[in-house]
Each structure stands twice: as C-alpha cells, then as structure tokens.
C-alpha cells in the first residue's frame, strides 16, 4: 500500500512544486513506483513534466467529481514516475462541491482506489488553505512542508501547523508531519544560515538533514518539461534531491 504524502505550504514560492517533481523523480530513480497528483489549478507540476493542462482527457478535476483515477493517470516520460495532471477547470471544483456531503474526502476516496499500485503518492497542494488543500491533507498519511530559508519562514510555518492541527481535529486525527524541508538556501548569506539554525533548533528531527540550495538548473528544468535529474543530473539541485530521496527512504525504514 503506497504512502500518500501531501506537499503543502500556505505560502507560495517556497519550492513546493519543485519538490513534488524532483523528490518524486529521485524516488523513481531508486526504483520506487511514484505517482504525482497535481492538485493545484495553476498546473505547474503538470507543465513542469512536459504535459499540457489544456490537453483533452481526464484530469484531477474529473477525478474530484467522481471519474476513475486510473483513467486519468499519465506517464511522465521518466521511468517509474506517473502523473495525475491538473487542469484549469480545477479552480471551479470548490464551487461545484459546496454543500455536498463528504466534499473534503473526495480525493482520499479516489486515491484509495489506486494507492496499492504505487510506493509513494505525492499530492502537490495549492498555496492556500482551500477546499483543494483540505482534500489533499485529508487524503494524505503525512505532510511534507517545504520551507524557504527567509525571515518570515517561521511565521508562515506556525500558521500552516495550526491549519494541520485543525484538519487533524475535524477530519483526520492520524495525519503526520513527514518532515520539514529547507529550500532555496543560500549559504553565502548570514540570514539563510541563521534561519536554518533557528528552524533546526525549534523543530529538531522533523527537519530533514538535506537542504535544497538555490540552483539555476532547478529553475530551468521545468521550462524543458523535465525533472532536474533528467535535465542535468550533475547539478547541485539534482544532487540535493537525490540526497533527499535517500533520506526519505532511510526515515521510512527506521519508522
């Protein structure tokens, strides 16, 4: 039975989609079967893997409204790595689901039908606490939180943890924190180093040892529709996500 991990942060620009794509690709490179569910109407994970949000065929919107998820899954072009694409119409799903019973569990019901086919299912959530994010958190076994090493990082993290606690209380008491991932780290700045030290001191073992650096190749790869491993495997960004993949597997073995 695959482990379902929501990748979430209410703040945008923290490396959420970059992590969804590249951690997924790293685990796939380690011969794990991975599904990435693009649950963000912006569809950046979909386009970042070379797929079009405007394509014909089922997508996350259709699945949320009851379509068979197996029919919406596409190959990413990277071995062992599949995608359930987003679509622009996903933005209207919240309006359509208002007033429907169990609306926060729609994604969970869909993923439960296919999770046995994968080792990991990653849900790339929107950067807000919307009904879509609520579906992602309710569907997940755990939450991976990308966190940019900047001044307001702790403030944003506190808000997200409060939201996760509300989800636990109302819908999903077993929801775990998979880990906190420090991203966009610039070792040349005192601020970056200080934020990293503060977060490690405050959250301890929840914080991954692996840190994702600012890296040009990580920024370029999506425009070519590829994970960074396929774009430039020798880049610092690729090395960092391979290290993160190893750490995720190691942590899961310990648990």
Number of C-alpha atoms within 10 A of each C-alpha: 11 20 17 25 25 29 27 29 27 19 20 13 14 23 24 25 27 24 25 27 28 25 27 27 32 25 23 21 18 14 13 19 20 27 31 28 26 27 31 25 23 16 22 22 30 27 20 21 23 17 21 16 20 13 11 8 12 20 29 27 23 18 20 25 15 13 15 17 21 15 12 18 20 17 14 24 16 15 14 20 24 23 24 25 30 31 25 15 14 19 16 11 17 16 9 11 16 11 9 8 9 10 18 23 19 20 27 18 18 20 20 14 12 17 18 13 14 18 18 22 27 28 29 28 27 26 19 16 18 13 18 25 24 22 25 29 32 26 24 24 19 20 23 23 27 27 27 28 27 19 12 10 17 17 9 15 20 11 14 19 14 11 16 23 16 13 18 16 12 10 15 18 13 13 20 17 16 20 19 23 23 27 23 19 21 16 12 8 9 10 15 19 15 14 20 23 13 14 19 17 11 12 11 12 11 16 22 17 14 19 20 27 19 17 15 11 19 25 13 16 20 22 13 14 20 24 32 28 23 16 17 17 14 12 15 18 23 25 17 18 26 23 17 23 22 17 15 17 13 11 13 11 8 6 5
